[in-house]
Amino acid sequence: MSGGGREFLFGYVAADATGELSYTADWALTREAEKAAFERFVDLVISRLEQYPDLHIYHYAPYEPAGIVTLAL
């Protein structure tokens, strides 16, 4: 994770096996915590893509996908 500021919160809503929605707020106050939160989010997305190949991730603005790309570098 090179340069830039820190992504303090990874927040997302996901449905469980019964369809019930739950919100995850994964706070990151250090670079190490940021990396761990990012990895947990990516692991969740990969797992869900395997289960639901037509998965769509909704976001508010272009900042969110750009932030994910930045964190992946």
C-alpha positions in Angstrom: 0.0 0.0 0.0 1.9 2.9 -1.3 1.5 6.6 -0.3 -1.8 8.3 0.2 -4.1 8.4 3.2 -5.6 5.7 5.1 -9.0 4.1 4.4 -10.3 4.2 8.0 -13.5 2.2 7.4 -14.4 -0.7 5.2 -18.2 -0.8 5.4 -20.3 -3.2 3.5 -23.7 -5.0 3.6 -23.9 -8.7 2.6 -26.7 -11.2 2.7 -26.2 -14.5 4.6 -27.4 -17.9 3.5 -31.0 -17.1 4.6 -31.0 -13.8 2.8 -30.7 -11.7 5.9 -28.6 -8.6 5.5 -25.8 -7.7 7.9 -23.6 -4.6 8.0 -19.8 -5.0 8.6 -17.8 -2.0 9.8 -14.2 -2.9 9.7 -12.1 -0.1 11.1 -8.5 0.4 10.2 -6.4 2.9 12.3 -2.9 1.6 11.2 -1.4 0.5 7.9 -1.4 -3.1 9.2 -5.0 -2.9 10.1 -5.9 -1.3 6.8 -4.1 -4.2 4.9 -5.9 -6.8 7.0 -9.3 -5.2 6.5 -8.7 -4.9 2.7 -7.6 -8.6 2.6 -10.8 -9.6 4.5 -12.9 -7.6 2.0 -11.2 -9.1 -1.0 -11.5 -12.6 0.4 -15.3 -12.0 0.9 -15.7 -10.8 -2.6 -13.8 -13.7 -4.1 -15.8 -16.2 -2.1 -19.1 -14.5 -3.1 -18.0 -14.4 -6.8 -17.4 -18.1 -6.7 -20.9 -18.7 -5.2 -22.7 -16.0 -7.2 -20.9 -15.4 -10.6 -23.3 -12.6 -11.5 -22.4 -10.7 -8.3 -22.6 -6.9 -8.5 -21.0 -4.6 -6.0 -22.9 -1.4 -5.5 -21.0 1.8 -4.6 -21.9 5.4 -4.1 -19.4 7.2 -6.3 -16.3 6.6 -8.5 -14.1 7.0 -5.4 -14.9 3.6 -4.0 -13.6 1.4 -6.9 -10.6 3.8 -7.3 -9.8 3.4 -3.6 -9.9 -0.4 -3.9 -7.5 -0.2 -6.9 -5.2 2.1 -4.9 -5.2 -0.3 -2.0 -4.4 -3.3 -4.2 -1.2 -1.7 -5.5 
